């Protein structure tokens, strides 16, 4: 990876979706020589990964920070192409990030209420900016791959869960026996790490070897308008402050496969912080098309200074996933 030798200024918009941050790069990023989004991600990894680490690692970022790089779309009907990333790498899809990007585009005056298209590495994503500034999006085709998969842990016994795909691979578990609350984050984190360690060491994976890099724990909600409360452990070793857009989609896929939720029926998912996403779905063959609705707020518009004379300018991270 070639590091910049001159000062770089990146224009970014910060937002949060249900408490989960999104940092969207709107200017100053290096030009890319490749065309397809898969090639562009490879180029970013090989040549410009300093941009990811600078924005998501300390001292500017932290483990929960998700970045979004806006690129010119190949499809003229798309409003943008977006590459999502976090402190450990590049993401297939990011639900809360999509809502945050939509709020950012609205803040910039790039879009008005209505339906819009985003290009992602996981496929085209259609989102709707609503008049009340809420955002809904139709996620990529999602499905439950396996059910009641046992995973042995050292300190929490053997748990069972479903494996589902919703742009990312998830292990979804409800029999962990823990309270889903901010006061219990340390134990929730410990449980998820033990689950992920066993999943990795035993070679448990999604279809075609898909890497299961999210663990989602469920419990009863605190909100009267919610059906469930979740804690989502993300690849970067942090938890999702929002109910997680892809995680809620994975939950819908499992509910649909189990016959516990009808098409177009609304499921309200509470996060560990108390924020809420609304989800529903339609069938597409043997998969579902989840629709997730949430709300994002712009929190800052700024220029990030990348100064090569600063020894920590490209970021440092103490926390890595196991």
C-alpha positions as CSV (number, residue, x, y, z in Angstrom):
1,X,0.0,0.0,0.0
2,X,1.4,3.4,-1.0
3,X,0.9,6.1,1.6
4,X,0.4,9.7,0.6
5,X,3.4,11.8,1.1
6,X,1.6,15.1,0.9
7,X,-1.2,16.5,3.0
8,X,-4.7,15.2,2.0
9,X,-8.1,16.7,2.9
10,X,-11.1,14.5,2.9
11,X,-14.5,16.1,3.0
12,X,-16.8,14.0,5.1
13,X,-20.4,14.0,6.5
14,X,-21.0,12.3,9.8
15,X,-24.4,10.9,10.8
16,X,-25.9,8.4,13.1
17,X,-28.7,5.9,12.5
18,X,-30.3,4.8,15.7
19,X,-27.0,5.6,17.5
20,X,-24.7,3.8,15.0
21,X,-22.3,6.2,13.2
22,X,-21.7,6.5,9.5
23,X,-18.8,8.7,8.1
24,X,-19.5,9.4,4.4
25,X,-16.7,10.6,2.2
26,X,-18.0,13.1,-0.2
27,X,-14.8,14.6,-1.6
28,X,-11.0,14.4,-1.6
29,X,-10.7,10.7,-2.1
30,X,-8.0,9.4,-4.6
31,X,-9.2,8.6,-8.1
32,X,-9.6,4.9,-8.9
33,X,-8.5,3.3,-12.2
34,X,-10.8,0.3,-12.1
35,X,-14.4,0.0,-13.2
36,X,-16.4,-2.6,-11.4
37,X,-17.2,-2.2,-7.8
38,X,-15.3,-5.5,-7.0
39,X,-12.2,-4.2,-8.7
40,X,-12.5,-0.8,-7.0
41,X,-12.7,-2.5,-3.6
42,X,-9.6,-4.5,-4.4
43,X,-7.8,-1.3,-5.5
44,X,-8.8,0.4,-2.3
45,X,-7.5,-2.5,-0.3
46,X,-4.1,-2.6,-2.2
47,X,-3.5,1.1,-2.8
48,X,-5.6,3.3,-0.6
49,X,-6.4,1.4,2.6
50,X,-4.9,4.3,4.6
51,X,-8.1,6.1,3.9
52,X,-10.1,3.4,5.7
53,X,-7.8,3.2,8.7
54,X,-7.5,7.0,9.0
55,X,-11.2,7.4,9.3
56,X,-12.3,4.4,11.4
57,X,-9.3,3.9,13.7
58,X,-8.2,6.2,16.5
59,X,-7.5,9.0,16.9
60,X,-10.3,10.1,14.5
61,X,-12.5,7.1,14.7
62,X,-13.3,4.1,16.9
63,X,-14.4,0.5,16.5
64,X,-18.1,1.3,15.9
65,X,-17.4,3.7,13.1
66,X,-18.6,2.7,9.7
67,X,-17.3,4.5,6.6
68,X,-19.0,5.0,3.2
69,X,-17.2,6.1,0.1
70,X,-19.4,7.6,-2.6
71,X,-18.4,6.8,-6.1
72,X,-19.9,7.4,-9.6
73,X,-22.4,4.7,-10.4
74,X,-22.2,2.5,-13.5
75,X,-26.0,2.5,-13.8
76,X,-27.2,5.9,-14.9
77,X,-30.4,5.3,-12.8
78,X,-28.4,5.0,-9.6
79,X,-27.8,8.1,-7.4
80,X,-24.4,6.7,-6.3
81,X,-22.2,3.7,-5.9
82,X,-21.1,3.2,-2.3
83,X,-18.4,1.2,-0.7
84,X,-18.8,0.5,3.0
85,X,-15.9,-0.2,5.4
86,X,-15.0,-0.4,9.0
87,X,-12.0,-0.8,11.3
88,X,-11.1,-4.2,10.0
89,X,-12.1,-4.2,6.3
90,X,-14.7,-3.7,3.7
91,X,-18.4,-4.7,4.1
92,X,-20.7,-6.4,1.7
93,X,-23.7,-4.3,2.7
94,X,-24.6,-2.0,5.6
95,X,-28.2,-1.3,6.4
96,X,-27.7,1.5,8.9
97,X,-25.0,2.9,6.6
98,X,-27.5,3.0,3.7
99,X,-29.9,5.0,5.9
100,X,-27.1,7.3,6.9
101,X,-26.0,7.8,3.3
102,X,-29.5,8.6,2.3
103,X,-29.7,11.2,5.1
104,X,-26.4,12.6,3.9
105,X,-27.5,12.9,0.3
106,X,-30.7,14.6,1.5
107,X,-28.7,17.0,3.6
108,X,-26.5,17.9,0.6
109,X,-29.6,18.5,-1.6
110,X,-28.7,15.6,-3.9
111,X,-32.0,13.8,-3.5
112,X,-35.6,14.7,-2.7
113,X,-38.3,12.5,-1.1
114,X,-38.9,9.5,-3.3
115,X,-37.3,6.2,-4.4
116,X,-33.6,6.0,-5.3
117,X,-31.0,3.4,-6.3
118,X,-27.6,2.7,-4.7
119,X,-25.0,0.3,-6.2
120,X,-23.2,-1.9,-3.6
121,X,-20.9,-4.9,-3.8
122,X,-23.9,-7.1,-2.7
123,X,-26.1,-5.8,-5.4
124,X,-28.4,-2.8,-6.2
125,X,-30.2,-1.4,-3.2
126,X,-33.4,0.6,-3.6
127,X,-34.1,3.1,-0.8
128,X,-36.9,5.6,-0.2
129,X,-36.5,9.0,1.4
130,X,-39.8,9.7,3.1
131,X,-41.4,13.2,3.8
132,X,-40.7,12.8,7.5
133,X,-37.0,12.3,6.8
134,X,-37.2,8.6,7.6
135,X,-35.6,6.2,5.2
136,X,-36.6,2.8,4.1
137,X,-34.6,0.5,1.9
138,X,-35.1,-2.8,0.2
139,X,-32.2,-5.0,1.1
140,X,-30.5,-7.7,-1.1
141,X,-32.3,-11.1,-1.4
142,X,-32.0,-12.7,2.0
143,X,-32.5,-16.2,3.3
144,X,-32.1,-18.6,6.2
145,X,-29.4,-21.2,5.4
146,X,-29.4,-23.5,8.4
147,X,-31.5,-23.7,11.6
148,X,-30.8,-24.9,15.1
149,X,-27.0,-25.0,14.7
150,X,-25.3,-25.9,18.0
151,X,-22.3,-23.9,19.1
152,X,-20.3,-24.9,22.3
153,X,-18.9,-22.1,24.4
154,X,-16.5,-22.2,27.4
155,X,-18.6,-20.0,29.7
156,X,-22.1,-19.9,28.3
157,X,-22.7,-23.6,27.5
158,X,-23.9,-24.8,24.2
159,X,-26.2,-22.4,22.4
160,X,-28.2,-22.9,19.2
161,X,-28.9,-20.5,16.4
162,X,-29.8,-20.0,12.8
163,X,-27.4,-19.1,10.0
164,X,-28.8,-16.5,7.6
165,X,-27.6,-14.2,4.8
166,X,-28.8,-10.6,4.4
167,X,-25.8,-9.0,2.7
168,X,-23.6,-10.3,5.5
169,X,-23.6,-13.7,7.1
170,X,-25.2,-14.0,10.6
171,X,-25.4,-16.4,13.4
172,X,-28.7,-15.6,15.2
173,X,-29.2,-16.9,18.7
174,X,-31.9,-16.5,21.4
175,X,-31.0,-19.1,24.0
176,X,-27.9,-17.4,25.4
177,X,-29.6,-16.6,28.7
178,X,-28.2,-13.1,28.9
179,X,-30.1,-9.8,29.5
180,X,-29.9,-7.5,26.4
181,X,-29.0,-4.2,27.9
182,X,-26.3,-1.5,27.9
183,X,-25.5,-2.5,31.5
184,X,-24.6,-6.0,30.3
185,X,-22.5,-5.1,27.3
186,X,-19.3,-6.8,28.6
187,X,-21.0,-10.2,29.1
188,X,-22.8,-9.9,25.7
189,X,-19.5,-9.1,24.0
190,X,-17.8,-12.0,25.8
191,X,-20.6,-14.4,24.7
192,X,-20.4,-13.3,21.1
193,X,-16.7,-13.6,21.0
194,X,-16.9,-17.2,22.3
195,X,-19.5,-18.0,19.7
196,X,-17.4,-16.6,16.9
197,X,-14.3,-18.4,18.2
198,X,-16.1,-21.7,18.0
199,X,-17.7,-20.9,14.6
200,X,-14.2,-20.1,13.2
201,X,-12.4,-23.0,14.9
202,X,-15.0,-25.6,13.8
203,X,-15.3,-24.3,10.3
204,X,-19.0,-23.4,10.6
205,X,-19.9,-21.2,7.7
206,X,-22.5,-20.0,5.4
207,X,-23.3,-21.3,1.9
208,X,-20.3,-21.8,-0.4
209,X,-18.0,-21.2,2.5
210,X,-19.4,-17.8,3.4
211,X,-17.7,-16.2,6.4
212,X,-20.0,-15.7,9.4
213,X,-18.7,-12.4,10.7
214,X,-21.8,-11.2,12.6
215,X,-23.3,-12.7,15.8
216,X,-26.8,-11.5,16.7
217,X,-28.3,-12.2,20.2
218,X,-32.0,-11.7,20.9
219,X,-34.1,-11.1,24.0
220,X,-37.4,-9.6,25.0
221,X,-37.9,-5.9,24.2
222,X,-38.2,-3.0,26.6
223,X,-40.2,-0.8,24.3
224,X,-44.0,-1.5,24.1
225,X,-43.9,-1.0,20.3
226,X,-41.1,-3.6,19.7
227,X,-41.3,-7.3,19.1
228,X,-37.7,-8.1,20.1
229,X,-34.5,-6.6,21.3
230,X,-31.1,-7.5,19.8
231,X,-27.4,-7.2,20.4
232,X,-25.3,-7.4,17.2
233,X,-21.6,-8.2,17.3
234,X,-19.9,-6.7,14.3
235,X,-16.7,-7.8,12.4
236,X,-14.7,-5.0,13.9
237,X,-15.1,-6.3,17.4
238,X,-17.8,-3.7,18.5
239,X,-21.6,-3.9,18.8
240,X,-24.1,-2.2,16.6
241,X,-25.8,0.7,18.4
242,X,-28.7,0.4,16.0
243,X,-30.9,-2.7,15.5
244,X,-28.6,-3.4,12.4
245,X,-30.2,-3.2,9.0
246,X,-28.7,-6.4,7.7
247,X,-29.2,-8.1,11.1
248,X,-32.9,-7.2,11.1
249,X,-33.1,-8.5,7.5
250,X,-31.5,-11.8,8.6
251,X,-34.1,-12.0,11.4
252,X,-36.9,-11.5,9.0
253,X,-35.5,-14.2,6.8
254,X,-35.5,-16.6,9.7
255,X,-39.0,-15.6,10.8
256,X,-40.3,-16.0,7.2
257,X,-38.7,-19.5,6.8
258,X,-40.2,-20.6,10.1
259,X,-43.7,-19.4,9.1
260,X,-43.7,-16.9,12.0
261,X,-44.1,-13.7,10.0
262,X,-46.3,-13.1,7.0
263,X,-45.3,-11.1,3.9
264,X,-45.9,-7.3,4.5
265,X,-46.4,-7.9,8.2
266,X,-44.3,-5.4,10.2
267,X,-41.6,-6.5,12.7
268,X,-40.3,-3.9,15.0
269,X,-36.7,-4.6,16.2
270,X,-35.3,-2.7,19.2
271,X,-31.6,-2.3,19.6
272,X,-29.5,-2.6,22.7
273,X,-29.5,1.3,22.9
274,X,-33.4,1.4,22.6
275,X,-33.5,2.6,19.0
276,X,-36.0,1.0,16.6
277,X,-36.1,-0.3,13.0
278,X,-39.3,-1.5,11.3
279,X,-39.0,-4.4,8.9
280,X,-41.2,-6.3,6.5
281,X,-40.6,-8.5,3.5
282,X,-41.9,-9.9,0.2
283,X,-41.0,-13.3,-1.2
284,X,-38.7,-13.5,-4.2
285,X,-38.6,-17.2,-5.1
286,X,-37.2,-19.0,-2.1
287,X,-35.6,-15.9,-0.7
288,X,-37.1,-12.7,0.8
289,X,-36.7,-9.1,-0.1
290,X,-36.5,-7.3,3.3
291,X,-37.7,-3.7,3.6
292,X,-36.1,-1.9,6.6
293,X,-37.1,1.6,7.9
294,X,-35.1,3.8,10.2
295,X,-34.1,7.3,10.8
296,X,-30.7,9.0,10.6
297,X,-29.4,12.4,11.6
298,X,-26.5,14.4,10.3
299,X,-24.1,15.3,13.1
300,X,-21.2,17.0,11.4
301,X,-19.8,18.3,8.2
302,X,-16.0,18.6,8.2
303,X,-12.7,18.2,6.5
304,X,-10.4,15.5,7.8
305,X,-6.7,16.4,7.6
306,X,-4.3,13.6,6.6
307,X,-0.9,15.0,7.5
308,X,2.0,12.6,6.7
309,X,4.2,14.3,9.3
310,X,1.8,13.1,12.1
311,X,3.0,9.6,13.1
312,X,-0.5,8.5,14.0
313,X,-2.3,10.1,11.0
314,X,-3.1,6.8,9.5
315,X,-4.7,5.5,12.6
316,X,-4.1,2.9,15.3
317,X,-6.5,0.2,16.6
318,X,-6.2,-1.7,19.8
319,X,-9.2,-3.9,19.2
320,X,-9.3,-6.6,16.6
321,X,-11.8,-9.4,16.1
322,X,-10.8,-12.8,17.5
